[in-house]
Amino acid sequence: MSEANIKSNSNPVSETEERNALGVARRSLWYVLRIMLVITLVGALCFFALVEMMNVSNIYIIVTEGMEKRADCVMGNTPSSDLQEYFIKEWLSRDEIVDSGKYDAFRVDSYDYRLTIEKMSVAPWSKDASIRVLEQVLNIQATPYNDSNKDPVPQWEDSRMEIRLEKIDGRWYISMISVLQKDPEIEPGATPDYSQLETDIPHY
């Protein structure tokens, strides 16, 4: 067999090997890119989930603590300056309830404050949020400062409200409170069936 024949017979084999090697390289590259894409997407989802969870947690704390402080301020037990930790100053200057003086004639000794979160809306990248709540103040125990005052203790008007929040310098503040419904009908909570609770106590 001549040298030309040997060369001609070896070329197809080399070209096939090159094509196979190129195909393997392409598949490997595409596999690596897909893995990197999946890792990037999972990382992004975890990051946004973490940010969302932090936002929800911070908003919950600001709203629950801030609104209770606001009620305590109306009762006359907390100075209005303490509210600046939870509310923006522009809203505090317009909040008619805080400056209403509704309980100025009474020393409020105790009350039962309840705030029920009904709905929350916030995006991980947003600097605005809204939350719908039901506010109740029950069992207000108060004593008039003047013994001649025979007026009954003013009752708190239960309300369903929408609370708007803004993120300023990385921290959430309540920026607006809108009353959606005054004195709403409140469904009584279901009484728990304690016999259905799982315990470690053996049954005989």
Secondary structure, DSSP 8 states (H G I E B T S, - for coil): --HHHHHHHHHHHHHHHHHHHHHHHHHHHHHHHHHHHHHHHHHHHHHHHHHHHHHHHHHHHHHHHHHHHHHHHHTTSS-GGGGGGTB-HHHHTT-TTTTS-TTTTEEEEEEEEEEEEEEEE--TT-SEEEEEEEEEEEEEEEEESSTT----------EEEEEEEEEETTEEEEEEEEEEEES----------GGGS--SS---
